[in-house]
């Protein structure tokens, strides 16, 4: 997710009373999302909102590999 979009999404979520425990962006040049996923898991995230195209399957698979199974929501993916 683009950092600016993530910040805007966080502000919107907080404005309606949601507890945002983490806000991260993905380095598209990286080979894994595990560090970001582990950070979200450690922060206690139970729902992850994605605004991405093309990395969702990898992220979900990597999340499962570290025992992280949040509810996935967002746009740009099925």
N, C-alpha and C positions, 0 to 999 in steps of 0.2 A: 504494500500500500504506500502511496506517496505520503511523505511525512505530513505535509500540509492538510491532506484529506483526513489523515488519522487524527490530527489535532482538532479539526473541525467536527469530526464524528464524535470525538470524546466530549467536546464542549456541548454538543447537542444531547448526547446521552446523559450527561450530568445535569443539564438543564431540566430534564424530565424526571430526575431523581434516581437514575441508575448509578450504581457503585462501579466505577471503572477502576480496575486494579492494575491495568497495564495498557500501554499504547506502544506498539512497535511497528517498525517498517522492515521490509524484506530487502536485502541486498541481492538484486537480480544477478549479480556476477558470482555470488557465492555458490557453493556446492550443496549446502544443507541449510535447513531452517531449524535444526534441533536447538541451537542456542536460544533463539527467540521463543520457541515452543517450551523449552525447559523453564525459561523466565516466566512465561505466562502460567505454567503449571505451578511453579513455586509461589507465584503471587496469589494463587487460589482462584484463577479464572474458571468459571463454569460455562460461560458462553463466549465464543470467539466470533467476532464479526469480521468478515473478509470483504475487501473490495479489490479483487485481483482477477487476473485472467491468466491461466496457464500453469499455475503452481499449486492449485488446490489439492489435486490428487497426491502430489508429493508431500504437501504439508500434512494431510490427514494420515497418510501412511507413516510418516515420521513421528507424528503425535502418538499413534498407536504403538510404535516401537519403544517409546519411553513411558508407556502407561498413562498417557494423557488423552482423555476422551470427553472433551467438552461438547456442548451443542454448537454446531457450526451454522452460522447465518451469514447473509451478505448478498451481494449482487455480482453478476458477471460469471457465475458458475451454476451448474445444475445440482 
